């Protein structure tokens, strides 16, 4: 598919996701101040400040990755996949880590919140290792297992993103996750990525996908 070989088009897609993430962060920071009646009165603004800043930082990381793709610093579908898996892992750690830290700060389910923070860090480390394995690892059973896990993970993300949203913030986030999941699934099923992950593909399918034999 030509889209995945066009770094400018890919960069624009990543920018869209970054802008959506940034909008969510700004709304989390601003809405409690301008529409306090819409939020719980007994929750300190510091809670929204921590969560919002985490979302903004995550958005800036998405933007940084988009800029690298846009400028052609990340080339090849397998490298795009590896970099994006790493970005998703790091940003998830920041977003959920900040959420857990904010809950600990305000004293909401402290033990559970601490587990969320620790879990976010562990998941991020795992995804960074997976990213390295995708880009540098040898073909074999492990790569195939990683491919299956990624397909299932982004499939679940796709399903969750089309479920009815409870509020506008959730709707905006769902749109971002919808874009990410659709893009990642198409990328995962491309012949070049499947071949790089150790699956057999037809020669003509591989060449047409942009791969090099």
C-alpha positions in Angstrom: 0.0 0.0 0.0 1.6 3.3 -1.2 0.5 5.1 2.0 2.9 3.2 4.2 5.8 4.1 1.8 5.0 7.8 1.8 6.7 9.3 4.8 4.9 12.6 4.5 1.5 10.9 4.6 2.5 8.7 7.6 3.8 11.8 9.4 0.5 13.6 8.8 -1.3 10.6 10.3 0.9 10.6 13.4 0.5 14.4 13.7 -3.3 13.9 13.8 -3.0 11.5 16.6 -0.6 13.8 18.4 -3.0 16.8 18.0 -5.9 14.7 19.4 -3.8 13.6 22.4 -2.7 17.2 23.0 -6.3 18.4 22.8 -7.3 15.9 25.5 -4.4 17.0 27.7 -5.4 20.7 27.4 -9.1 19.9 28.0 -8.1 18.0 31.2 -6.1 21.0 32.4 -8.6 23.7 31.4 -12.1 22.3 31.9 -11.9 21.9 35.7 -11.1 25.6 35.9 -13.7 27.0 33.5 -16.5 24.4 34.2 -15.9 23.4 37.8 -19.6 22.3 38.3 -19.0 19.5 35.8 -16.4 17.9 38.0 -16.4 16.4 41.5 -16.1 19.2 44.1 -14.0 17.1 46.5 -11.2 16.4 44.0 -8.3 18.8 44.1 -7.2 20.5 40.9 -3.8 19.0 41.4 -5.3 15.7 40.3 -6.3 17.1 37.0 -3.0 19.0 36.7 -1.0 15.8 37.0 -3.2 13.8 34.7 -3.4 16.6 32.1 0.4 17.2 32.1 1.0 13.5 31.6 -1.3 13.6 28.6 0.4 16.7 27.2 3.9 15.1 27.5 2.6 11.9 25.8 1.2 14.1 23.0 4.6 15.8 22.5 6.3 12.4 22.3 3.8 11.4 19.6 4.5 14.7 17.8 8.3 14.0 18.0 7.8 10.6 16.5 5.6 12.1 13.8 8.2 14.6 12.9 10.9 11.9 12.6 8.7 9.9 10.2 7.7 13.1 8.3 11.4 13.9 7.7 12.2 10.4 6.6 14.4 9.6 9.6 12.4 6.3 10.1 12.2 4.3 6.9 10.7 0.9 6.2 7.5 -0.6 7.5 9.2 -2.8 10.1 11.1 0.2 11.5 7.9 2.3 11.6 6.2 -0.6 13.4 9.1 -1.0 15.9 9.2 2.8 16.6 5.5 3.0 17.1 5.4 0.1 19.5 8.0 1.8 21.6 6.1 5.1 21.5 2.9 3.5 22.5 4.7 1.8 25.4 6.4 4.9 26.7 3.3 7.2 26.3 1.1 4.6 28.0 3.5 4.5 30.9 3.4 8.3 31.2 -0.4 8.6 30.9 -1.3 5.7 33.2 1.7 6.4 35.5 0.5 10.0 36.0 -3.1 8.8 36.5 -2.0 6.4 39.2 0.3 9.1 40.8 -2.6 11.5 40.8 -4.9 9.0 42.5 -2.2 8.3 45.1 -1.8 12.1 45.7 -5.5 12.6 46.4 -5.7 9.3 48.4 -8.0 7.4 46.0 -7.5 3.6 46.2 -3.8 4.1 47.0 -2.8 0.5 46.8 -4.6 -0.1 43.5 -3.2 3.2 42.1 0.4 2.2 43.1 -0.2 -1.1 41.2 -1.3 0.9 38.2 2.0 2.9 38.3 4.1 -0.2 38.6 2.1 -2.0 36.0 2.5 0.9 33.5 6.3 0.9 34.0 6.5 -2.9 33.5 4.3 -2.8 30.4 6.5 0.0 29.0 9.7 -1.9 29.5 8.2 -5.0 27.9 7.0 -3.0 24.8 10.5 -1.4 24.5 12.0 -4.9 24.5 9.4 -6.0 21.9 10.2 -2.9 19.8 13.9 -3.9 19.9 13.1 -7.5 19.0 11.0 -6.4 16.0 13.7 -4.2 14.6 16.8 -6.1 15.5 15.8 -9.7 16.4 16.3 -12.7 14.2 13.3 -14.4 12.5 11.8 -17.2 14.5 9.0 -18.4 16.7 9.4 -15.5 19.2 8.9 -13.0 16.4 5.8 -14.8 15.3 4.4 -14.9 18.8 5.1 -11.1 19.1 3.2 -10.6 15.8 0.2 -12.5 17.1 0.2 -10.6 20.4 0.3 -7.3 18.6 -2.5 -8.3 16.3 -4.7 -9.3 19.3 -3.7 -6.2 21.3 -4.5 -3.7 18.5 -7.6 -5.7 17.7 -8.8 -5.2 21.2 -7.9 -1.5 21.0 -10.0 -1.2 17.8 -13.0 -2.9 19.4 -12.8 -0.7 22.5 -12.4 2.5 20.4 -15.8 1.9 18.7 -17.7 1.3 21.9 -20.1 4.0 23.0 -18.3 6.8 24.9 -19.6 8.1 28.2 -18.4 11.7 27.6 -16.7 13.9 25.1 -13.2 13.4 26.4 -13.6 9.6 26.1 -14.9 10.1 22.6 -11.9 12.2 21.6 -9.5 9.6 23.0 -11.4 6.8 21.2 -10.9 8.6 17.9 -7.2 8.6 18.5 -7.1 4.9 19.5 -9.3 4.1 16.4 -6.7 5.7 14.1 -3.8 4.0 15.9 -5.4 0.5 15.9 -6.5 0.6 12.2 -3.1 1.8 11.1 -1.2 -0.8 13.2 -3.4 -3.7 12.0 -3.0 -2.7 8.3 0.8 -2.4 8.9 1.0 -5.7 10.7 -0.8 -7.6 7.9 1.4 -6.0 5.2 3.6 -8.5 3.4 6.8 -6.7 4.3 6.1 -6.8 8.0 4.9 -10.4 7.9 8.0 -11.5 6.1 10.2 -9.6 8.5 8.4 -11.3 11.4 9.2 -14.7 9.9 6.0 -15.6 8.0 6.2 -16.9 4.5 4.7 -14.6 1.9 4.4 -14.9 -1.9 7.3 -13.3 -3.7 5.0 -11.1 -5.9 3.1 -10.0 -2.8 6.3 -9.1 -1.0 7.7 -7.1 -4.0 4.4 -5.3 -4.5 4.4 -4.3 -0.8 7.6 -2.4 -1.2 9.9 -5.1 0.2 13.3 -6.0 -1.2 14.1 -9.6 -1.9 
